[in-house]
Amino acid sequence: MDSIQTHVEAVEGATAFLKERLASIPEIAIILGTGLDGVGEQIEVYQEIRNDDIPGFPKLTVQSHSGTLIVGKLGHVPVLALNGRAHLYEGYSAKEVTLPVRVLGALGVQTLIVSNACGGMNPAYRAGDIMLIEDHINLMGANPLEGPNHATWGPRFPDMSDPYASSLRHIAREVAQEEGIPLHEGVYVSVVGPNLETRAEYRMLSTMGADVVGMSTVPEVLVARHMDINVLGFSVITDECDPDNLASISIEDVLAAAEMAREPLARLMSRVVSRIHSS
């Protein structure tokens, strides 16, 4: 996209398109990452629109991202879900990747729950574990807030002292304890990808204070916070990134590990959404 005006028009066009077609617009939205579409299967679907049919939405090229927008109920709570996301490594700009989140904000979404698959660098983490995102580090070399600021969406210098709302993380910890779901809490670092990291890179990222590494999420969170949307984030550990015992991994391995977390993550999200909705 060549200009902020072009980007604003794209967001407004997609927002108008959806407003005309959606019977209802929930205040809670979910983004389902790599291999986590099984969580989406727990949603009672009322409406489903393909990303390809929404003007301005990026076309998804990763096989494990189905690319649909769902309106339905998770448990008894209305939710809007993006089943899959675009990534910088697909050739999109940070603004293009985050256009769907801009649209969510323009539609009136108040709370965004992001999820992703990631590599676990913390030695206590195992494949299939779930981590509550406490904070993040952006090493993508790109920021969707670059360029002229559109003041209608948010301030020029948005505060990031609590990007993953402490109040929502408190709810997630409570629910996990009540449900007996093991839940780590740590720092997510985002890189462009699509290659996985080298041994030296894992050592560097771990030394910087990151517990897990992935290729998404942070641009979406920056845009959500710019629009004053409250954010909660979950990472599913799909591979163990010990630089001294590093094994090769395939996309099939990633999907299999994500499937291990499907049931507990769906249960956790459902209870968390219910708690947020009633608070």
Sequence and secondary structure as in RCSB ss.txt:
>XXXX:A:sequence
MDSIQTHVEAVEGATAFLKERLASIPEIAIILGTGLDGVGEQIEVYQEIRNDDIPGFPKLTVQSHSGTLIVGKLG
HVPVLALNGRAHLYEGYSAKEVTLPVRVLGALGVQTLIVSNACGGMNPAYRAGDIMLIEDHINLMGANPLEGPNH
ATWGPRFPDMSDPYASSLRHIAREVAQEEGIPLHEGVYVSVVGPNLETRAEYRMLSTMGADVVGMSTVPEVLVAR
HMDINVLGFSVITDECDPDNLASISIEDVLAAAEMAREPLARLMSRVVSRIHSS
>XXXX:A:secstr
  SHHHHHHHHHHHHHHHHHH S   SEEEEE TT HHHHTTEEEEEEEEGGGSTT      TT   EEEEEEET
TEEEEEEES   GGGT  HHHHHHHHHHHHHHT  EEEEEEEEEE STT  TT EEEEEEEEE SS  TT SS  
TTT  SS   SSSS HHHHHHHHHHHHHHT   EEEEEEE   SS   HHHHHHHHHTT SEEESSSHHHHHHHH
HTT EEEEEEEEEEE  GGG     HHHHHHHHHHTHHHHHHHHHHHHHHHHH 
